[in-house]
Every structure is written in C-alpha cells, then in structure tokens.
Amino acid sequence: MTVNSSSSATPLAKLPIPELHDTVARFTEAARPLFSADEFEACLAKLNDFVATQGPSLQARLAERSAQHENWLEEWWNEYAYFTNRASICFNVNYFFGFRDAPQTMAQARVAATLIDSAVRFRGQLESGSMEPDNIRGKPMCMHQYQYMFATCRHPGEERDWTEVYPRSESSHIAVAHKGRFFVLRLPAASASRHADIAQIERQLQNVIDTTEQLERAKSIGVLTAALRDDWYAARECLLQVSPENAASLRALESAAFLVSLESAAPVTTKEFSLACHCSDGINRYFDKNFQILVFANGRYGFNGEHSLTDATTDMRLCNTLVHDVEAVAAEAPVAGVLAPAVGEQPTTEELQFAFSAELLGHIERAVEFFDATVAAHELSTLSFDSFGKEQIKKMKVSPDAFVQMAMQLAYYRQFRHVPATYESASTKAFARGRTETSRSVSAHSVAWCKTMVDHPETTGLHAKAELLRKSIAHQSQFTAQCAKGCGIDRHLLGLELALQADEPRHALFSDPVFTGSRHWRLSTSQISDSILAAYGWGEVVDDGFGVAYRIEGEALHFNVVSQRLGSARLCQYLSDALMDMRFLLTNAHKQPHEIKAEVDAVANVLTSIKLLSSSPNRPLSPQAATTPTELHAAEPEARFRSPFAETPVANAMVDELDRLPSNEVICALETRLSRFVKESLSWALPSTS
C-alpha cells in the first residue's frame, strides 16, 4: 500500500548505535542483580574478552551497516522477532484491544457497518497524504509502519514467514467472517451521505448474519492460522494443492483491506471480553491478516492485530478513529433495526468456497486439537484496580509507569521469591523506521527493595523502604528515557550478534547462561493507556513467563495477565496488594510507628462502631435509605464514630469506600480491609527497629 504520509516533513534521525563500552556498562549493571555472584563473574569474564577481541570489529560492521541503511536494525529485528519465530501468532505474537461500550447500544450489523465505513475512510485519508504525522508532545514520530496497516497478510514459510503487501487495485474489498465461513464484501464509491453508506453496508451484513449456517469446526480454515507456523505452512500448502478454487478463495481472503469478524459470542465481563478478543474459539478468525475488527453479538467490539510489521501503538490512531465514529453514529443514527431505503449502487457479498481433502481435514483436526489444548493450558486474568490511579501517583512525585513496574516486581517476588528478567516495551519511533527497545525493569535498587519488603521487613523502617522504592522508580524512569533515545542495551547486543558472518566463530558470550538468561523475559510487559480501551493484552513470550499488559488511567489501573497456568489470578492479587502497600509506603514514610498504630486503632474503632450500628433495629436496610456515612450518623446519633473518620487519612479512605457499597456489604468490606491492613501491611510497616 502506498502511503504519502510515511514520514514527517523534517527527515528523522537514524537510529543510533550506542558506544560499545556504554552498552557493556549498562548490561553489567542490569544483569548483575539477576544472578549469583559466581554466575555473573563467569559471564563478566567472557564479556571483557569479547570487548577485547571480537567486539570492536562487530561494532565497526554496525556502523558500516548504518551508513548503508535507513535503519540498521529494521530488517534484522523483523526476522529475529517475527518471521523466524515458529510459535503460534494467535497465542504468542498478536495483540488485542477491546473497546469501551458506546453510550447507546447498536445492533451488531450496524456497529460492524460503521466500523467498515470508518476504516475505509481512514485508509483513503492515509493514502491521500492528508493525514498529519504522528507526534508526541510536538516531536514527530516515524510513520513508516502505516505502509503495512491495510492490505497486507503474513504468510507461513517452510523456515521463515513473510508478509505480502497487496496493490490497491487488488485490495479494495473487505473480508468478513461469520460462523466459521468467510465472505468478500465489495463496496461502491463513497456517497455524500455517510449514514446512507453505512445503511447499505449494514443491510449486507445483516443478511449474512440472518442466512449463514454454522460451519462445522472440522472444516474451519481460520483455525489453521492459530497453529504452530510449521504446521500452518504444511496445511496451507495442502490447501492450495486441493483445488484451484482454494487458491482463488485464499487469495481473495488474504488480499482484503482488512477482516471483520461477526462473532456469535456476547462477552460481558472484562475477562470474557479479553478472551474473546484474544482468541475466541479460533474458527472465525484469520490471525495472519494485518488486523481484524471484532464485532460481538451484543454490540461490543474489539481489534486483533498481527504484530510482525506494525506495533500496537501505531494501530491506536486507527482505533481511536473507529471508536469515535461508532460513538458519533450511535448518537445520531436512526433507531436500531430501522434501515434507510436502498438507493444507488449497492455493496455485494460473496461467500468464499473451499474444497477439502482427507489430508486437509487431518490438518484441521490437528489444528483444532492444538488450539483447544493451548487455550486449556493458559490462564488469562484481569485486574481493575480502582483505589487510585495516575493522579494520586503523580502526587507522590514519582513516574506512574515506573511505579507500576515496581508493583509488578514486588508482586512477582512475593509470589515466586526470585527476581524475573523483565521486558518493558519502549518506543524508538522518534527515529526513522524505529520500533521498540527493551527497558529492563530490574535494578540493584529494585531487588534490594523487594527483598527488604518481603524477606526481612523487620530490619528497616518506613523511611528506608520508601527511599529504596524511590531510587528503584527513578532508575527505571531514567533507563526508559535512555531507551527512547536509542541508547538501550538489547537491540545493540542483538545487532552485534547478528553482525557475525556465517563462517565466523561465535563468541562464548552469546551462549553464556547469564547473557541468555538475562533476556529470558519471564515478565513481558507493555503499557497503552487510552480512554477508548476496556481491554488490552497478548500472550506470554516464554513458556515459563507472564504477558502483562497494563493501562494507567487517572483514577484506576488495569492489568491483563496471561500465562501457562503459572498463577495469573494470584499475580493479579499480589499486584493489588503491592499497589496498596506502595501507596501506603510513599504517603506514610515520614510518620513514626506510633502514629501509624494510632490510625489503625482508629479504623478498628470505626469497625466496632459500624458493628454496633448494624445491630440496631433501626439500621437502614438499603443504600437508598442511607448511602453515606453522614446519613448513617443522622439515622443513628448514638453511634458516635465521626471523630475517627474525620481525623485520620486511612479512616477517610474507608468513608470513600462506604459511599460505594450497599449497606449490607459495608461490614464485610471493612473487616477484609482491616484484616489485610494489619496482617500484611503492618508486617513491614511497623518493624521492630525504625
């Protein structure tokens, strides 16, 4: 696809190559806390030998490559991270979004029609060159990835995958999936009336919904794309050889501008919504497609993106357009179920036909078994933490992102009692054709802090713990900033490794267990914070690790945690605990133990008063009767517990929670909070020595 707005008006700088000694120093600092002294010293000896022998010549090759390429890393990264990766892209590569609900509910076909119209118009704007370049706080970002947003499809290869970009002349149609079957939707030129265009598309989609019979899973073509890449390659070759009709149908499917999946599921909870956007049952998807717009039976909608040539941050611009257009149409459109009369040239739909052989059916059977077994082997959990968010974290004078990163460190350490190599995605789109760098979240500061919080909480006071936490957060913020400037560790080390010629000896450093283990990402994390999102995530990147997507909102924090049943739900609970403890730590570090104990006693008094109030025959029975602490006071003047609420911050937080709870849940909530506060927080908040 040709995109005229592929770069900013001012040419962007090339991705720099860090100095070898700088990368070595940063690697030493980042890797040391992850391993024992003996393990690290063995690696350090190899590292020093590499710098003295092979390193300088490989560094020179990178400089030469940079002079010859717009981005020295781009091709290598695409090959290393994506095209030679033989894992399932459904479970281990693709990312998903679930969007917020529209203020007014619309029927599935109308939502899908609006999304199609929106995406087609976005593509037209992109190709015309009228789209303003991306920027962050006025600084232009690279637009190169938009070249691959529409009309592309990843293909499995025998040893490596590749992506095909289809010309506009062959990719004006839309692929539609429903009940395991695939259709081609062809649209006439846009008219002057957007609502009329949407109504025409809606009519076609509604007909597909009303008339399509469920395809048996044993004949699902889409589920093949969720298989391991070697298996999908063999199945695709078989599919193409069965009949010429299969080749034509596959070409039509893969060359479409994008795919819209009309889902039969109707997810309600955040976990259901996340699972449905992540993988669903596999038959109504084509995971190789550049992106899939997902529209569910209850009108909710989401997005699934193929990651090889575009990043989730790039797709967010399209996604914002999609959501805003749906919400605008929902506010303005006629009543659901009422369609404008058909006028002018109409869209058309055609089902794609596939023939099957015994061999092909065998491939599908194995793909279904793999899909079901993989889903069963995974645990996806979500956490919507609404006790505080970005605004309160900023008042603590720390970076919200680094604060959350440290919460993940503490949560993981409490669950597993060791420190994980941790990947946080940092953007390098400020450079020409830049993508990402690894911001390593673990430091000597973070490890010391986690151990102080968990292993020996009694040995240090609140102030010392808070100082360690602030140092950990500051270090992470500085590291991420360096990565955004192109001065990270991991892409440079990868480049040095890939600069080796095939016939050259491979230095022992590259197979050292510390070197390789330090980038075995047991915690793979990334943040996208946008108000349009209600869900966001992806799978783990190593079998013994977690994929943790998170969103930071003004008054809430959201997490999506995926693992191969390592305890995703438990990690979410530890995350919630860690966040509460960190806020307590940073807001109370200046207090003496006796002051904290006084606040705890005040909360205990509140609980006692509430219990007394609940035993009164005149106790309000519903939140409508008395929904605030003030009203509770008025109803029961003899229950005098206003003073503790008014005088202590912790108790005031309890008041806020009371306002949100039905009266019959108040006591339970207070007991739970008080119990956790005493049993968990005070174990480290009130050490024997201060």
C-alpha positions as MATLAB code, in Angstrom:
seq = 'MTVNSSSSATPLAKLPIPELHDTVARFTEAARPLFSADEFEACLAKLNDFVATQGPSLQARLAERSAQHENWLEEWWNEYAYFTNRASICFNVNYFFGFRDAPQTMAQARVAATLIDSAVRFRGQLESGSMEPDNIRGKPMCMHQYQYMFATCRHPGEERDWTEVYPRSESSHIAVAHKGRFFVLRLPAASASRHADIAQIERQLQNVIDTTEQLERAKSIGVLTAALRDDWYAARECLLQVSPENAASLRALESAAFLVSLESAAPVTTKEFSLACHCSDGINRYFDKNFQILVFANGRYGFNGEHSLTDATTDMRLCNTLVHDVEAVAAEAPVAGVLAPAVGEQPTTEELQFAFSAELLGHIERAVEFFDATVAAHELSTLSFDSFGKEQIKKMKVSPDAFVQMAMQLAYYRQFRHVPATYESASTKAFARGRTETSRSVSAHSVAWCKTMVDHPETTGLHAKAELLRKSIAHQSQFTAQCAKGCGIDRHLLGLELALQADEPRHALFSDPVFTGSRHWRLSTSQISDSILAAYGWGEVVDDGFGVAYRIEGEALHFNVVSQRLGSARLCQYLSDALMDMRFLLTNAHKQPHEIKAEVDAVANVLTSIKLLSSSPNRPLSPQAATTPTELHAAEPEARFRSPFAETPVANAMVDELDRLPSNEVICALETRLSRFVKESLSWALPSTS';
ca = [
       0.000    0.000    0.000;
       1.360    3.421   -0.932;
       1.166    5.970    1.853;
       2.177    9.542    1.146;
       2.431   10.492    4.808;
       5.070    7.899    5.625;
       7.402   10.421    7.179;
       7.312   13.793    8.800;
       8.112   16.993    6.938;
      11.548   17.039    8.560;
      13.605   13.865    7.988;
      14.009   11.880   11.155;
      17.386   10.973   12.576;
      18.749    7.484   12.109;
      18.583    5.026   14.987;
      21.940    5.497   16.741;
      24.436    2.779   17.559;
      25.471    3.096   21.207;
      29.147    3.033   22.110;
      30.317   -0.489   22.900;
      31.684    0.411   26.336;
      28.400    2.157   27.260;
      26.324   -0.896   26.393;
      28.703   -3.180   28.272;
      28.467   -0.982   31.366;
      24.656   -0.845   31.217;
      24.395   -4.584   30.638;
      26.661   -5.239   33.615;
      24.511   -3.057   35.837;
      21.232   -4.600   34.587;
      22.241   -8.272   34.613;
      24.174   -8.442   37.882;
      21.093   -8.378   40.198;
      19.505  -11.334   38.388;
      22.208  -13.904   39.159;
      24.541  -15.168   41.837;
      27.980  -13.601   42.181;
      29.712  -16.694   40.761;
      27.375  -16.898   37.763;
      27.791  -13.246   36.978;
      31.577  -13.225   37.353;
      31.847  -16.060   34.821;
      29.787  -14.044   32.362;
      31.760  -10.880   33.096;
      34.996  -12.624   32.136;
      33.509  -13.552   28.760;
      32.133  -10.062   28.327;
      35.535   -8.491   28.926;
      37.140  -10.919   26.493;
      34.511  -10.072   23.871;
      35.254   -6.357   24.247;
      38.977   -7.028   23.878;
      38.694   -9.340   20.852;
      35.631   -9.658   18.613;
      33.547   -6.731   19.857;
      35.291   -3.796   18.141;
      35.163   -5.381   14.666;
      31.465   -6.199   15.048;
      30.834   -2.644   16.264;
      32.538   -1.338   13.122;
      30.267   -3.511   10.979;
      27.217   -2.000   12.633;
      28.498    1.478   11.818;
      29.045    0.432    8.205;
      25.553   -1.095    8.058;
      24.032    2.064    9.491;
      25.640    4.102    6.721;
      24.028    1.833    4.120;
      20.530    1.518    5.615;
      17.889    3.961    6.769;
      17.634    1.872    9.933;
      20.421   -0.598   10.652;
      18.178   -2.739   12.876;
      14.868   -2.911   10.993;
      15.352   -5.971    8.765;
      17.245   -7.906   11.414;
      14.592   -7.203   14.042;
      11.716   -8.256   11.795;
      13.479  -11.529   11.018;
      14.623  -12.270   14.566;
      11.485  -11.280   16.461;
       8.791  -12.315   13.995;
       9.498  -14.070   10.718;
      11.757  -16.809   12.097;
       9.532  -17.268   15.152;
       7.737  -20.617   14.725;
       5.313  -20.197   17.647;
       1.588  -19.618   17.227;
       0.965  -15.978   16.407;
      -2.523  -16.220   17.918;
      -1.200  -17.060   21.366;
       2.332  -15.644   21.345;
       2.538  -12.712   18.916;
      -0.727  -10.932   18.103;
      -2.132   -8.257   20.418;
      -5.752   -7.369   21.073;
      -7.872   -4.430   22.115;
     -11.387   -4.399   23.496;
     -13.074   -1.027   23.143;
     -15.293    0.837   25.585;
     -19.048    0.492   25.181;
     -20.840    3.073   23.089;
     -23.212    5.318   25.070;
     -26.123    3.957   23.034;
     -26.366    0.285   22.121;
     -26.449   -0.542   18.421;
     -27.178   -3.804   16.660;
     -24.195   -5.946   15.658;
     -24.605   -5.319   11.918;
     -24.803   -1.555   12.388;
     -21.706   -1.462   14.581;
     -19.812   -3.539   12.022;
     -21.028   -1.386    9.126;
     -19.933    1.776   10.907;
     -16.507    0.292   11.618;
     -16.063   -0.752    7.992;
     -17.039    2.687    6.739;
     -14.694    4.317    9.268;
     -11.713    2.122    8.390;
     -12.221    2.593    4.640;
     -12.320    6.376    5.054;
      -9.232    6.242    7.277;
      -7.412    4.319    4.564;
      -8.403    6.899    1.973;
      -7.120    9.714    4.149;
      -3.877    7.845    4.758;
      -3.278    7.179    1.076;
      -4.145   10.738    0.035;
      -1.389   12.190    2.180;
      -3.782   14.419    4.111;
      -3.071   12.805    7.483;
      -0.999   14.795    9.930;
       2.166   12.971   11.052;
       2.177   11.340   14.468;
       3.841   13.327   17.209;
       4.452   13.106   20.935;
       4.412   16.472   22.688;
       5.156   18.148   19.370;
       8.023   15.825   18.444;
       7.391   13.995   15.126;
       7.269   10.211   15.092;
       8.028    7.864   12.210;
       5.017    6.958   10.037;
       6.644    4.113    8.120;
       4.571    1.381    9.761;
       1.401    2.808    8.217;
       2.639    1.334    4.928;
       1.604   -2.057    6.290;
      -1.626   -1.166    8.069;
      -4.001   -2.110    5.230;
      -3.992   -4.828    2.569;
      -1.208   -6.955    3.997;
      -1.075  -10.545    5.157;
       1.587  -12.637    6.805;
       2.308  -15.988    5.145;
       3.877  -19.069    6.754;
       7.069  -20.275    5.138;
       8.973  -23.506    5.362;
      11.672  -21.913    7.526;
      10.639  -18.285    7.831;
       7.462  -16.277    7.330;
       6.999  -13.273    5.091;
       4.429  -10.540    4.613;
       2.763   -9.751    1.311;
       1.591   -6.210    0.580;
      -1.216   -6.119   -1.997;
      -1.726   -3.284   -4.506;
      -4.759   -1.015   -4.162;
      -6.223   -2.452   -7.366;
      -6.437   -5.887   -5.738;
      -7.331   -4.914   -2.175;
     -10.376   -2.634   -2.231;
     -12.652   -5.349   -0.813;
     -13.245   -6.327    2.837;
     -13.082   -9.868    4.224;
     -15.967  -10.832    6.522;
     -16.073  -13.877    8.810;
     -19.222  -15.318   10.356;
     -19.902  -18.729   11.873;
     -16.593  -20.060   10.534;
     -17.287  -19.006    6.942;
     -15.526  -16.252    5.004;
     -17.097  -13.700    2.678;
     -15.915  -10.902    0.428;
     -17.681   -7.553    0.776;
     -17.273   -5.194   -2.172;
     -18.224   -1.567   -1.680;
     -19.268    1.087   -4.207;
     -17.635    4.504   -4.099;
     -18.496    6.513   -1.006;
     -21.504    8.817   -1.403;
     -22.175   12.253    0.069;
     -24.241   10.672    2.839;
     -22.251    8.693    5.361;
     -25.385    7.347    7.033;
     -26.643    6.066    3.678;
     -23.341    4.286    3.040;
     -23.432    2.705    6.491;
     -27.034    1.598    5.976;
     -26.101   -0.095    2.705;
     -23.254   -1.994    4.344;
     -25.466   -2.864    7.304;
     -28.071   -4.397    5.021;
     -25.479   -6.741    3.508;
     -24.058   -7.725    6.883;
     -27.465   -8.333    8.387;
     -28.234  -10.675    5.514;
     -25.018  -12.588    6.246;
     -25.988  -12.847    9.918;
     -29.546  -13.962    9.133;
     -28.796  -16.551    6.453;
     -25.418  -18.112    7.298;
     -25.373  -21.622    8.707;
     -22.759  -22.589   11.260;
     -19.752  -24.287    9.653;
     -18.625  -27.409   11.432;
     -15.346  -26.836   13.196;
     -13.778  -29.768   11.383;
     -13.851  -27.650    8.200;
     -12.547  -24.406    9.672;
      -9.873  -22.733    7.567;
      -9.331  -19.920   10.058;
      -8.225  -22.148   12.939;
      -5.231  -23.244   10.861;
      -3.741  -19.756   11.275;
      -3.577  -20.284   15.049;
      -1.361  -23.368   14.697;
       2.405  -23.514   15.051;
       3.913  -21.888   11.967;
       5.481  -25.088   10.648;
       2.121  -26.844   10.892;
       0.289  -23.954    9.249;
       2.832  -23.923    6.414;
       2.215  -27.606    5.696;
      -1.562  -27.133    5.937;
      -1.528  -24.091    3.651;
       0.475  -25.929    1.022;
      -2.047  -28.770    1.193;
      -4.960  -26.325    0.998;
      -3.576  -24.720   -2.145;
      -2.997  -28.066   -3.826;
      -6.524  -29.413   -3.266;
      -8.117  -27.271   -5.989;
      -7.656  -24.043   -7.969;
     -10.795  -22.738   -6.241;
      -8.992  -22.884   -2.907;
      -6.126  -20.791   -4.248;
      -8.544  -18.164   -5.574;
     -10.538  -18.049   -2.349;
      -7.398  -17.798   -0.228;
      -6.074  -15.006   -2.434;
      -9.329  -13.068   -2.031;
      -9.251  -13.535    1.732;
      -5.607  -12.611    2.207;
      -5.613   -9.614   -0.161;
      -8.560   -7.889    1.544;
      -8.019   -4.432    3.013;
      -8.791   -5.948    6.431;
     -11.085   -8.522    8.017;
     -14.262   -8.042   10.043;
     -15.341  -10.911   12.275;
     -19.049  -11.071   13.120;
     -18.870  -13.049   16.334;
     -21.660  -15.173   17.823;
     -20.369  -14.692   21.378;
     -21.646  -11.911   23.638;
     -18.901  -11.248   26.252;
     -19.933   -9.322   29.348;
     -17.166   -9.372   31.977;
     -13.703   -7.945   31.371;
     -12.198  -11.431   31.405;
     -14.767  -12.734   28.902;
     -14.175   -9.724   26.683;
     -10.391  -10.144   26.810;
     -10.540  -13.862   25.998;
     -12.960  -13.238   23.138;
     -10.697  -10.579   21.614;
      -7.560  -12.668   22.226;
      -8.594  -15.923   20.592;
     -12.314  -16.815   20.939;
     -12.836  -20.342   19.549;
     -10.428  -19.801   16.657;
     -12.738  -20.571   13.754;
     -13.987  -17.064   12.982;
     -10.542  -15.515   12.681;
      -7.677  -15.294   10.248;
      -4.767  -14.398   12.518;
      -2.345  -13.742    9.627;
      -4.391  -10.765    8.460;
      -2.934   -7.322    9.147;
      -5.816   -6.580   11.508;
      -9.205   -7.993   12.372;
     -12.099   -5.904   13.628;
     -14.184   -7.986   16.029;
     -17.903   -7.291   16.488;
     -19.822   -9.348   19.021;
     -23.478  -10.323   19.118;
     -24.234   -7.829   21.907;
     -22.722   -4.895   20.022;
     -19.383   -4.828   21.823;
     -16.361   -4.612   19.547;
     -12.595   -5.037   19.548;
      -9.448   -5.466   17.483;
      -6.801   -8.148   16.888;
      -3.516   -7.059   15.306;
      -0.776   -9.063   13.577;
       2.483   -7.780   15.032;
       5.234   -8.504   12.510;
       5.352   -5.124   10.754;
       3.191   -2.867   12.918;
       3.131   -2.135   16.623;
       0.053   -1.673   18.784;
       0.891    1.989   19.336;
       0.621    2.598   15.583;
      -2.770    0.904   15.348;
      -4.102    3.074   18.177;
      -4.566    6.016   15.812;
      -6.864    3.943   13.611;
      -8.604    2.539   16.677;
      -9.357    5.995   18.050;
     -10.988    6.887   14.745;
     -13.042    3.681   14.799;
     -14.338    4.253   18.336;
     -15.128    7.909   17.872;
     -17.018    7.188   14.640;
     -19.062    4.414   16.269;
     -19.976    6.691   19.148;
     -20.901    9.543   16.815;
     -23.127    7.285   14.712;
     -24.678    5.766   17.837;
     -25.658    9.248   18.973;
     -27.034   10.336   15.592;
     -28.230    7.203   13.798;
     -31.899    6.182   13.451;
     -33.406    3.716   15.895;
     -31.761    0.288   15.815;
     -33.416   -2.029   13.344;
     -34.625    0.775   11.048;
     -32.738    0.897    7.757;
     -32.838    3.658    5.188;
     -34.205    2.531    1.821;
     -31.632    1.201   -0.648;
     -30.655    3.765   -3.288;
     -27.945    3.808   -5.940;
     -25.235    1.203   -6.351;
     -25.263   -1.361   -3.545;
     -22.466   -3.320   -1.849;
     -22.253   -7.020   -2.654;
     -21.201  -10.044   -0.627;
     -19.949  -13.402   -1.838;
     -19.048  -16.449    0.237;
     -15.616  -17.881   -0.402;
     -15.712  -21.592   -1.196;
     -13.134  -24.160   -0.163;
     -12.732  -27.798   -1.163;
     -11.415  -30.382    1.273;
      -9.300  -33.492    1.000;
      -8.725  -36.128    3.655;
      -5.237  -34.750    4.203;
      -6.533  -31.197    4.644;
      -9.195  -32.353    7.100;
      -6.434  -34.042    9.055;
      -4.523  -30.771    9.259;
      -7.650  -29.018   10.526;
      -8.304  -31.711   13.124;
      -4.785  -31.327   14.500;
      -5.105  -27.524   14.478;
      -8.355  -27.723   16.467;
      -6.736  -30.078   18.974;
      -3.749  -27.753   19.305;
      -5.995  -24.710   19.725;
      -8.164  -26.305   22.408;
      -5.175  -27.720   24.283;
      -3.400  -24.358   24.196;
      -6.464  -22.496   25.468;
      -6.843  -25.069   28.253;
      -3.167  -24.702   29.160;
      -3.477  -20.947   29.577;
      -4.844  -18.731   32.312;
      -5.952  -15.201   31.478;
      -6.812  -12.986   34.435;
      -7.669   -9.322   34.691;
      -7.387   -6.756   37.453;
      -9.301   -3.482   37.505;
      -7.728   -1.627   40.397;
      -9.800    1.448   41.228;
      -8.395    2.524   44.603;
      -6.209    5.115   42.873;
      -4.561    5.883   39.552;
      -2.211    8.247   37.771;
      -3.355   11.379   39.560;
      -2.547   10.079   43.056;
       0.730    8.538   41.884;
       1.836   11.873   40.455;
       1.079   13.489   43.819;
       3.635   11.084   45.300;
       6.143   12.753   42.912;
       7.065    9.584   41.017;
       6.561    8.329   37.458;
       3.232    6.450   37.151;
       4.700    3.966   34.668;
       7.780    3.209   36.771;
       5.550    2.981   39.868;
       3.507    0.245   38.160;
       6.681   -1.513   37.001;
       7.878   -1.708   40.605;
       4.473   -3.031   41.675;
       4.971   -5.874   39.205;
       8.424   -6.549   40.605;
       7.107   -6.757   44.168;
       4.097   -8.857   43.164;
       6.265  -11.355   41.270;
       8.799  -11.543   44.098;
       6.089  -12.201   46.672;
       4.671  -14.990   44.523;
       7.891  -16.714   43.437;
      10.612  -15.420   45.771;
      13.013  -14.605   42.950;
      13.612  -11.727   40.568;
      12.493  -12.162   36.930;
      14.156  -10.768   33.823;
      11.616   -8.132   32.864;
      10.870   -6.573   29.484;
       9.061   -3.280   29.156;
       8.484   -2.027   25.632;
       9.981    1.421   24.971;
       9.246    3.191   21.696;
      12.006    4.335   19.327;
       9.616    5.810   16.750;
      11.358    9.169   17.117;
      13.916    7.654   14.714;
      13.494    6.720   11.069;
      11.748    3.338   10.881;
      12.145    2.939   14.630;
      10.074    0.390   16.548;
      10.938   -0.623   20.102;
      13.726   -1.142   22.613;
      13.765   -3.167   25.827;
      13.550   -1.175   29.012;
      14.862   -3.536   31.687;
      12.894   -3.014   34.885;
      15.196   -4.876   37.281;
      17.981   -2.981   39.020;
      20.078   -3.388   42.145;
      17.722   -0.881   43.764;
      14.552   -2.802   42.871;
      15.977   -6.124   44.041;
      17.093   -4.630   47.358;
      13.675   -3.043   47.817;
      11.763   -6.274   47.076;
      13.944   -8.242   49.482;
      13.512   -5.603   52.169;
       9.739   -5.682   51.742;
       9.430   -9.465   51.709;
      12.428  -11.266   53.189;
      13.426   -9.014   56.093;
      10.752   -6.355   56.634;
      11.611   -6.050   60.300;
      15.129   -4.747   59.694;
      14.276   -1.351   58.204;
      11.748    1.371   58.839;
       9.272    3.005   56.515;
      11.618    5.816   55.536;
      14.387    3.454   54.405;
      11.947    1.328   52.444;
      10.452    4.405   50.794;
      13.882    5.680   49.797;
      14.735    2.339   48.171;
      11.442    2.415   46.297;
      12.023    5.962   45.065;
      15.513    5.008   43.850;
      14.054    1.980   42.031;
      11.413    4.125   40.341;
      13.909    6.826   39.383;
      16.306    4.260   37.911;
      13.550    2.701   35.811;
      12.424    6.112   34.525;
      15.973    7.032   33.548;
      16.552    3.692   31.826;
      13.344    4.034   29.788;
      14.297    7.574   28.765;
      17.670    6.305   27.547;
      15.944    3.600   25.524;
      13.708    6.165   23.823;
      16.902    7.989   22.790;
      18.194    4.814   21.110;
      20.658    4.061   23.910;
      19.252    0.795   25.228;
      21.049   -2.489   25.694;
      19.254   -5.307   23.962;
      18.894   -4.142   20.355;
      22.590   -3.222   20.296;
      23.650   -6.596   21.703;
      21.394   -8.329   19.180;
      22.972   -6.328   16.373;
      26.472   -7.323   17.473;
      25.416  -10.966   17.490;
      23.763  -10.778   14.079;
      26.741   -8.957   12.560;
      28.704  -12.198   12.721;
      29.356  -13.823    9.362;
      28.176  -17.409    8.852;
      31.721  -18.779    8.763;
      32.973  -16.852   11.787;
      33.355  -18.378   15.248;
      30.609  -17.454   17.669;
      31.979  -15.900   20.833;
      31.271  -17.788   24.050;
      29.482  -14.696   25.410;
      26.462  -15.253   23.169;
      25.749  -18.699   24.671;
      26.605  -17.797   28.253;
      23.710  -18.688   30.600;
      23.759  -15.253   32.228;
      23.782  -13.489   28.864;
      20.892  -15.570   27.510;
      19.060  -15.837   30.815;
      19.036  -12.088   31.331;
      16.779  -11.764   28.285;
      14.528  -14.724   29.044;
      11.575  -12.463   29.731;
       9.537  -14.088   32.485;
       7.748  -10.767   32.759;
       6.935   -9.278   29.359;
       5.139   -6.000   29.914;
       3.822   -3.035   27.986;
       1.572   -0.067   28.635;
      -1.016    1.511   26.360;
      -3.203    3.985   28.187;
      -6.094    5.355   26.185;
      -9.624    6.075   27.314;
     -11.099    4.143   24.370;
      -9.815    0.841   25.780;
     -11.723   -1.534   28.030;
      -9.333   -4.457   27.418;
      -5.810   -4.888   26.061;
      -3.340   -7.752   26.073;
      -1.351  -10.548   24.452;
       0.224  -13.856   25.437;
       3.447  -14.687   27.250;
       6.709  -14.674   25.249;
       8.368  -17.600   27.091;
       6.698  -20.764   28.344;
       7.545  -20.076   31.986;
       6.584  -16.427   31.917;
       3.736  -13.916   32.001;
       2.461  -11.447   29.447;
       1.292   -8.376   31.385;
      -0.476   -5.566   29.550;
      -1.482   -2.582   31.617;
      -3.334    0.704   31.329;
      -2.846    3.702   33.580;
      -5.898    5.908   33.967;
      -6.439    8.994   36.082;
      -8.236    7.153   38.879;
      -7.633    3.476   38.073;
      -5.059    0.926   36.912;
      -5.915   -2.066   34.717;
      -3.954   -5.268   34.095;
      -4.330   -8.225   31.730;
      -2.166  -11.172   32.815;
      -1.632  -14.276   30.680;
       0.461  -17.348   31.472;
       0.525  -21.101   31.034;
      -1.265  -21.619   34.340;
       1.579  -20.225   36.433;
      -0.860  -18.324   38.626;
      -2.189  -15.358   36.645;
      -5.060  -14.751   39.073;
      -2.699  -14.987   42.028;
      -0.317  -12.496   40.423;
      -3.240  -10.101   39.996;
      -3.960  -10.364   43.717;
      -0.323   -9.737   44.554;
      -0.393   -6.751   42.197;
      -3.356   -5.284   44.044;
      -1.594   -5.807   47.369;
       1.658   -4.306   46.070;
      -0.074   -1.188   44.779;
      -1.808   -0.618   48.111;
       1.405   -1.188   50.032;
       3.393    1.165   47.792;
       0.889    3.969   48.223;
       0.935    3.398   51.974;
       4.721    3.404   51.936;
       5.193    6.614   49.941;
       2.465    8.552   51.761;
       3.402    7.445   55.283;
       7.191    7.236   55.169;
       7.504   10.428   57.200;
       5.422    9.043   60.069;
       6.564    7.351   63.233;
       5.321    3.836   64.089;
       3.147    5.113   66.944;
       1.368    7.483   64.529;
       0.561    4.630   62.154;
      -0.653    2.472   65.015;
      -2.982    5.284   66.069;
      -4.540    5.298   62.627;
      -5.003    1.558   62.715;
      -6.685    1.839   66.096;
      -8.973    4.498   64.654;
     -10.009    2.163   61.851;
     -10.645   -0.574   64.378;
     -12.872    1.838   66.310;
     -14.758    2.591   63.111;
     -15.334   -1.105   62.551;
     -16.589   -1.542   66.104;
     -18.967    1.383   65.699;
     -20.294    0.030   62.413;
     -20.920   -3.338   64.052;
     -22.821   -1.650   66.860;
     -24.814    0.304   64.334;
     -25.626   -2.837   62.367;
     -27.087   -4.487   65.466;
     -29.571   -1.656   65.957;
     -33.188   -2.499   64.981;
     -33.354    0.870   63.225;
     -30.350    0.174   60.993;
     -31.004    1.204   57.361;
     -31.551   -1.881   55.213;
     -30.646   -0.456   51.844;
     -28.227    2.035   50.346;
     -31.211    4.096   49.246;
     -32.222    4.534   52.872;
     -28.782    5.699   53.948;
     -25.978    5.702   51.417;
     -23.357    7.897   53.043;
     -21.651    7.932   56.420;
     -23.269   11.322   57.112;
     -26.729    9.838   56.628;
     -25.776    6.910   58.808;
     -24.849    9.351   61.566;
     -28.197   11.094   61.200;
     -30.075    7.812   61.376;
     -28.199    6.611   64.474;
     -26.955    9.567   66.546;
     -25.956    7.276   69.399;
     -23.282    5.603   67.208;
     -20.530    8.188   67.657;
     -17.753    7.310   65.251;
     -17.426   10.527   63.260;
     -14.257   11.622   65.023;
     -12.013    8.760   63.852;
     -13.249    9.254   60.262;
     -12.626   12.968   60.397;
      -9.187   12.762   61.951;
      -7.333   10.005   60.073;
      -6.495    9.605   56.365;
      -6.854    5.827   56.487;
     -10.301    6.085   58.011;
     -11.255    8.750   55.467;
     -10.399    6.263   52.743;
     -12.846    3.893   54.421;
     -15.542    6.548   54.169;
     -14.972    6.765   50.429;
     -15.443    3.023   50.171;
     -18.622    3.150   52.257;
     -20.114    5.564   49.740;
     -19.723    2.967   47.000;
     -21.072   -0.062   48.861;
     -24.592   -1.306   49.620;
     -25.138   -1.191   53.382;
     -25.213   -4.976   53.741;
     -21.664   -5.153   52.299;
     -20.128   -2.455   54.486;
     -19.118   -4.632   57.439;
     -17.612   -7.354   55.261;
     -15.593   -4.826   53.285;
     -14.260   -3.113   56.401;
     -13.334   -6.388   58.051;
     -11.480   -7.505   54.931;
      -9.601   -4.240   54.571;
      -8.689   -4.049   58.237;
      -7.552   -7.663   58.319;
      -5.330   -7.259   55.278;
      -4.017   -3.947   56.537;
      -2.973   -5.412   59.867;
      -1.760   -8.797   58.692;
       0.075   -7.707   55.557;
       0.913   -4.026   55.608;
       1.915   -3.826   59.242;
       4.251   -6.798   58.921;
       6.623   -4.487   57.067;
       5.267   -1.066   58.042;
       5.968   -1.468   61.756;
       9.388   -3.136   62.076;
      10.984   -3.805   65.408;
      13.614   -1.182   64.645;
      12.891    2.058   62.858;
];
